[in-house]
Amino acid sequence: MSKKILIIQGHPDHQSYNHALHAAYKQGALESGASIREIFVGDLEFNPNLKFGYRARTDLEPCLVKAQEDIKWCDHIVLFYPVWWGAMPAILKGFFDRVFLPGFAFKKREGSVWWDKYLVGRSARVISTMDQPIWFYWLVNGAPTDKVIRRLTFSFCGISPTKITNIGPIRLSTDQFRNKWMSRVYNMGRAQK
């Protein structure tokens, strides 16, 4: 069964390896019959600052309204980003702050610490790149970005399961290493995973 897949690209540089991986995934998914929509976060015109927190609402820019429509449309999200300083790029964090709002992604229950999840019925794949060895990212640093996106963002809103693929180190990688991962990511797209 073909999925409706939303690809969110969190790397602002179109010449990056993240964008090459994105293209490989998209090609595989299209060849398998998936419907694709894309968001290139670095190209959007929006203020990433959630200026008033949740105390007061800032009107959404048209591109963020469209992003919410795309999230509601899809049944699978594929998110690409580099890990910088142990986190996702600031523009991507700002995108989540502005788009995944109460009333859209979740709703806190009155008089309770619990909440309702509004994005149930969607799954996700996260593909992140980094310049550290994956074992170091996991064992020494505790995979902080993976926890933030899987548990504290996607799962919080009902997106589950979220599968994560970390690729690294990139900076010193060979063409053989990069091509191997391009092929793997293409196959993920073919499998619509």
N, C-alpha and C positions, 0 to 999 in steps of 0.2 A: 504494500500500500504506500503510495507516494505521500510524503509529508509536505507541509507548508513550513519552510525553513526561513528564519530570519537570521542573517549573518550580521553581527555587530563587530565592526573593525575599530579597535581602540588605539591602534598605533597611528599617530598623526602623520607619519612620513610614508607617502605612497611608494617610495623606492625601498622600503624596508623588507626584510625577510618575512615579517608578519603578513604583509600584503601578498607576497608570493605564495605563502601557505594558504591564505584566504582564496586566492585564485584557483589553487589546486583543489581545495575542498569544493568550491562552487562548481568547477568543471565536472567533478565526480558526481555531485548531487544532481546537476542538470542532466547528465547522461543517464542517471537512474530514474528520471521522471519527476523529481521533486520540483515544487514551486518555490522560487527564491525571491526574497526581498533583502535589501542591504541597507545598512546604516554605516556611514563613514563618520565617526564621531568628530574627528579632527576637522572635517569640512563643514560642520554645522555652525550656524550663527546663533549662539545663545550665551547667556551669562551663566557660567558654571557655579556661581556662588549662591547657595541657598541662604540668602541674606538674613531672613528673619526666622530661620529654622522652620518649625511647623506652627509658630505663633501667628504668623500672618502669611497669606498666600501671595506669591508673585505670579503674575500672569505668565502662562507658558508661551514661548515663542512658537511660531507656526511649525518649525522643524521638530520641536518636542511634542507638539500635538500629533504630528504625523508619526513620530516614533512610538507614541502610545498606541496609535491605531495599528501599527505594524506588529507590536507586541501582542495585542489582542487577536490579531489575525493568525499568528503563527501557532504551530503546535510543537515546534522545536527551535531553540535558540542556539546558535553557534557563536561564541565570543572569542575574539582574538585580541591579545594585548601582550606587550613586553612587561616584564617585572623590572621596575626601576626603583632602587632604594627599598626593596622589599615590598613594593606596592604597585598597583596599577598606575598608569599615567594620570596626572591631575585632571586632565580634561575628561577622561573616562569616569573618574570618581564624581566629578561635577555632573556628568550626564546622569549617573544613577541617582545622585542627590535630587536633581530637578525632575526626573521622569518617574521614578518609583515612589510616588507620593501616596499619602493616606487618601483613601477614596478611589485610587486607581489600582495600586498594587496590594494594599492591605487596609485594614481598619481596626484601630484599637477599640476594645469593648469598654463601654461606659462603666466606671467603677471597678475595673479589673486590670490585672497585669497582662491578660491574654488578648489575643487579636484574631481577626479573621483574615485568611489568606485569599486574595482575589485572583491570583494567577495560576490556580490549580489546573491541571490538565496539560501542562507543558513540561517538556524535558529540556535539558541543556547539555552542551559540550563546550568546555573551555579549553582553548589551546593557547598556552602562554610560553613565551621564550624568555631566556635569561642568560646572563654571562657566567653564572656559577654552575658547577656540576649539580645535577639533580639530587644526588645523594646528600650533598652539602646543604642544599635548600631544604630538604626534608629533615635530615637528622640534626643538623646544627641550628638552622634557623626556624625550624618548625612549620615550614610551608605557610607563612602568614597570609599571603594573598589568596591561596586556595581556600583557606578557612573563611575569609571574608566573603568571597564570592559564593561559595557553596552553601555555607551555613547561615551567614548573617545577611545575605542579600537574597539569593534565589530561593533557598528553602524557606526563609522567613515569609516570602510572598507566595509560596506554594509550588514553585518550579522544582520538580523532582521526577526522576533522579538527575543529578548533575554529574557528568563524568568529566574528569580533568586529565589533560595531557600536557605535561611540562617538557619542554625541549631545551636542552642546554648542555654545555656552554656553547653559545653561538659565536662569540668574538673570536675564538681560536679554532673554530670548526673548519673542516675541509669541505670541498665540493661534494665529496662522496657522502659525508654525514648529512649535509643539507638536502641532497637529492634523495637519500633514503627516507628522510622525514617528509619531503614533498610527496613521495609515493605513498607513504602511510596515510598522510592527511587526505590525499586524493581518494584512497580506498575508504576512509571514513565517510567522505562525501558520497561515494558510490553506495555505501551501506546505509546512508542517511542516518548516521550516528553522530 
